[in-house]
Amino acid sequence: YEGDPKAIAPRGKYKQLFGRNELKLTIITILRQAPADDETIAAQIIGAKGWDADDALRADVLKRVRDALQRAQKDGHVVQDFGPDGCLWTIAEHPQSLQ
């Protein structure tokens, strides 16, 4: 690196909102009740946690929910269902064991 090292912006501190596997298991629990979109899942999580969510927290939780859904889809736990109501997430027919 040939520039001024002091000009490099520091990385922001990671804000841990969920325990290990807590988000994934919460999403699976919500989807067992009924198919839902990512924004509905995020709103239910915020409500269940009892957080007073401002726009920044809502955006952060929504991003984390979307990332967790993508990982769960890759692992075969959830699938996207494109229907008349838009994109809904559902539990996979034969999900692999949840660890």
C-alpha positions in Angstrom: 0.0 0.0 0.0 1.5 3.3 -1.1 -1.0 5.8 0.3 -1.2 7.3 3.7 -2.2 4.5 6.2 -4.0 7.1 8.4 -6.4 7.8 5.5 -7.8 4.3 5.7 -11.3 4.4 7.3 -11.6 2.1 10.4 -14.1 -0.7 10.2 -17.2 -0.2 12.2 -17.8 -2.4 15.3 -20.0 -5.4 14.7 -23.2 -5.1 16.7 -24.3 -8.6 17.8 -28.0 -8.8 18.0 -28.6 -12.5 18.1 -26.9 -15.5 19.7 -25.5 -18.4 17.9 -28.1 -19.9 15.5 -30.8 -17.8 17.2 -31.8 -16.0 14.0 -31.9 -19.1 11.8 -34.0 -21.0 14.4 -36.3 -18.0 14.9 -36.9 -17.8 11.1 -37.6 -21.5 10.8 -40.1 -21.2 13.7 -41.9 -18.3 12.0 -42.0 -20.1 8.7 -43.5 -23.3 10.4 -46.5 -21.1 11.3 -47.1 -19.8 7.8 -45.2 -18.7 4.7 -43.9 -15.1 4.9 -41.8 -12.6 3.1 -38.6 -11.2 4.5 -40.1 -7.9 5.7 -42.8 -9.7 7.7 -40.2 -12.0 9.2 -38.1 -9.1 10.3 -41.1 -7.3 11.8 -42.1 -10.4 13.8 -38.5 -10.8 15.1 -38.4 -7.1 16.1 -41.8 -7.5 17.8 -40.8 -10.7 19.6 -37.6 -9.1 20.9 -39.5 -6.1 22.1 -37.2 -3.7 20.4 -38.2 -0.1 19.8 -37.1 -0.2 16.2 -36.0 3.0 14.4 -35.3 2.9 10.6 -31.6 2.0 11.1 -32.4 -1.0 13.3 -35.2 -2.2 10.9 -32.8 -2.0 8.0 -30.1 -3.9 9.9 -32.5 -6.7 11.0 -34.0 -6.9 7.5 -30.5 -7.3 6.0 -29.6 -10.0 8.5 -32.9 -11.8 7.9 -32.3 -11.7 4.1 -28.7 -13.0 4.6 -30.0 -15.8 6.9 -32.7 -16.8 4.4 -30.2 -17.0 1.6 -27.9 -19.3 3.7 -30.9 -21.4 4.7 -32.0 -21.7 1.1 -28.5 -22.7 0.1 -28.6 -25.4 2.9 -31.9 -26.7 1.7 -34.0 -25.6 4.7 -36.2 -23.0 3.0 -37.4 -22.3 -0.5 -38.8 -19.2 -2.3 -42.4 -19.4 -3.5 -43.3 -16.9 -6.2 -47.0 -16.7 -6.1 -49.7 -14.0 -6.5 -48.7 -12.5 -3.2 -45.1 -12.0 -4.4 -42.1 -13.8 -3.0 -42.8 -15.8 0.1 -40.4 -18.1 1.9 -41.6 -21.5 3.0 -40.0 -24.5 4.7 -38.5 -27.0 2.2 -40.4 -30.2 1.7 -37.6 -32.5 2.9 -35.3 -30.2 4.9 -32.0 -31.4 6.0 -31.7 -31.7 9.7 -31.4 -28.4 11.5 -28.2 -28.2 13.5 
